[in-house]
Amino acid sequence: MKEEYKSKWIDKNTGVINDINDFRSDVKGFVYLITNKVTGQKYIGKKILKLKIRRKPLKGMKRVRIDYKESDWKTYTGSSDITKEWKQEDCVRMILHMCVDKRHMDYMETKEQFARDVLFDDSYVNDNISKKFFKKSMMKYVVKDSE
């Protein structure tokens, strides 16, 4: 029996998402915003709906078999060490964009992170954007008001 989840995903256009069948058939994943109601902290990320599983070939065959299995998107709270510690009942999980492939997800996640200035806004716990721009290294570019 699957573990019951307390916090639902909310799509800004269609409302509550309870099941993978609530997504359009062409959707491969989504970009999300998770807000911790207790601390006020936020996190922007992306999540794929189905994982690709490679299985060994059938006896006498050479071709690797590919199957898909549903990811843990229902209970997911983000990839950050901070968000992994958040309780689901303390979070509001909003789907910002439904995406048709991984490239679309990458683009929309990066676009949202830059638009919301996640590296310089302390309410966001994102510490990097696309593993290229890191909060620690970008802080040297912040102009202080006293200078």
C-alpha positions as CSV (number, residue, x, y, z in Angstrom):
1,M,0.0,0.0,0.0
2,K,1.3,3.4,-0.9
3,E,2.1,5.9,1.8
4,E,-0.7,8.6,1.9
5,Y,0.5,12.1,1.3
6,K,-0.8,15.1,3.3
7,S,0.1,18.0,1.0
8,K,-1.4,18.2,-2.5
9,W,0.2,19.8,-5.5
10,I,-1.7,22.9,-6.7
11,D,-1.6,23.9,-10.4
12,K,-2.1,27.6,-10.9
13,N,-4.3,26.9,-13.9
14,T,-6.3,23.7,-13.2
15,G,-6.3,23.4,-9.3
16,V,-5.4,20.4,-7.2
17,I,-3.4,17.6,-8.8
18,N,-4.0,14.3,-7.1
19,D,-2.9,11.7,-9.6
20,I,-0.5,11.4,-12.6
21,N,-3.7,11.1,-14.8
22,D,-4.6,14.7,-13.8
23,F,-1.7,15.9,-16.0
24,R,-2.1,16.3,-19.8
25,S,-0.7,13.3,-21.7
26,D,2.2,15.2,-23.2
27,V,3.5,16.5,-19.8
28,K,6.8,14.9,-18.8
29,G,7.5,17.0,-15.7
30,F,6.9,20.4,-14.0
31,V,8.5,23.4,-12.4
32,Y,7.3,24.1,-8.9
33,L,7.5,26.5,-6.0
34,I,7.4,25.1,-2.5
35,T,6.7,27.5,0.4
36,N,7.2,26.5,4.0
37,K,4.2,28.1,5.9
38,V,6.1,27.9,9.2
39,T,9.4,29.6,8.2
40,G,8.3,31.5,5.1
41,Q,11.2,30.0,3.2
42,K,10.7,29.1,-0.5
43,Y,12.3,26.8,-3.1
44,I,12.0,26.7,-6.9
45,G,12.8,23.4,-8.6
46,K,11.7,20.9,-11.3
47,K,10.4,17.4,-11.1
48,I,10.0,14.7,-13.7
49,L,6.9,12.5,-13.6
50,K,8.2,9.2,-14.9
51,L,11.7,7.7,-14.5
52,K,13.3,5.7,-17.3
53,I,14.3,2.2,-16.2
54,R,16.8,0.2,-18.2
55,R,16.3,-3.6,-18.0
56,K,18.6,-6.3,-19.3
57,P,17.7,-7.9,-22.6
58,L,15.5,-11.0,-22.7
59,K,17.3,-14.3,-23.0
60,G,18.9,-14.6,-26.4
61,M,18.4,-11.0,-27.3
62,K,20.9,-8.1,-27.3
63,R,18.6,-5.0,-27.0
64,V,18.2,-3.3,-23.6
65,R,14.6,-3.0,-22.6
66,I,13.3,0.4,-21.5
67,D,10.4,0.8,-19.1
68,Y,9.0,3.8,-17.2
69,K,7.9,4.0,-13.6
70,E,6.2,6.9,-11.8
71,S,8.6,9.1,-9.8
72,D,8.0,10.1,-6.2
73,W,6.4,13.4,-7.3
74,K,3.5,13.1,-4.9
75,T,5.6,13.2,-1.8
76,Y,8.5,15.3,-3.2
77,T,9.6,18.3,-1.2
78,G,12.7,19.4,-3.2
79,S,16.3,18.4,-3.7
80,S,17.8,20.8,-1.3
81,D,19.0,19.5,2.1
82,I,16.9,22.2,3.8
83,T,13.7,21.3,2.0
84,K,14.1,17.6,2.5
85,E,13.7,18.3,6.3
86,W,10.4,20.2,5.8
87,K,7.2,18.4,6.8
88,Q,4.7,18.0,4.0
89,E,1.9,19.4,6.1
90,D,4.0,22.7,6.6
91,C,4.3,23.2,2.8
92,V,2.3,24.8,0.0
93,R,3.4,23.1,-3.2
94,M,2.5,25.0,-6.3
95,I,3.1,23.9,-9.9
96,L,4.2,26.9,-11.9
97,H,4.7,25.3,-15.3
98,M,3.9,21.9,-16.8
99,C,6.6,20.9,-19.3
100,V,6.7,18.6,-22.3
101,D,10.4,17.6,-22.0
102,K,13.5,18.0,-19.9
103,R,14.9,20.9,-21.9
104,H,11.6,22.8,-21.4
105,M,11.8,22.0,-17.6
106,D,15.4,23.3,-17.5
107,Y,14.5,26.5,-19.3
108,M,11.4,27.2,-17.2
109,E,13.2,26.5,-13.9
110,T,16.1,28.7,-14.8
111,K,13.8,31.5,-16.0
112,E,11.8,31.4,-12.8
113,Q,14.9,31.4,-10.6
114,F,16.4,34.4,-12.4
115,A,13.1,36.3,-12.5
116,R,12.6,35.8,-8.7
117,D,16.3,36.6,-8.0
118,V,16.6,33.5,-5.8
119,L,20.3,33.8,-5.2
120,F,20.0,37.3,-3.6
121,D,16.6,36.9,-1.9
122,D,17.1,35.4,1.6
123,S,13.6,33.9,1.6
124,Y,14.7,31.4,-1.1
125,V,16.8,28.4,-0.1
126,N,18.1,27.8,-3.6
127,D,21.9,27.9,-3.5
128,N,22.5,27.7,-7.2
129,I,21.0,28.1,-10.6
130,S,21.7,25.4,-13.2
131,K,24.8,24.3,-11.2
132,K,26.6,27.3,-12.8
133,F,25.7,30.3,-10.7
134,F,26.2,29.8,-6.9
135,K,24.9,32.0,-4.1
136,K,28.3,32.1,-2.4
137,S,30.3,33.2,-5.5
138,M,27.6,35.6,-6.7
139,M,27.5,37.5,-3.4
140,K,30.7,39.3,-4.3
141,Y,28.8,41.1,-7.0
142,V,26.2,42.6,-4.6
143,V,26.7,46.3,-4.3
144,K,26.4,47.4,-0.6
145,D,24.4,50.5,0.1
146,S,27.2,51.9,2.4
147,E,29.7,51.9,-0.5
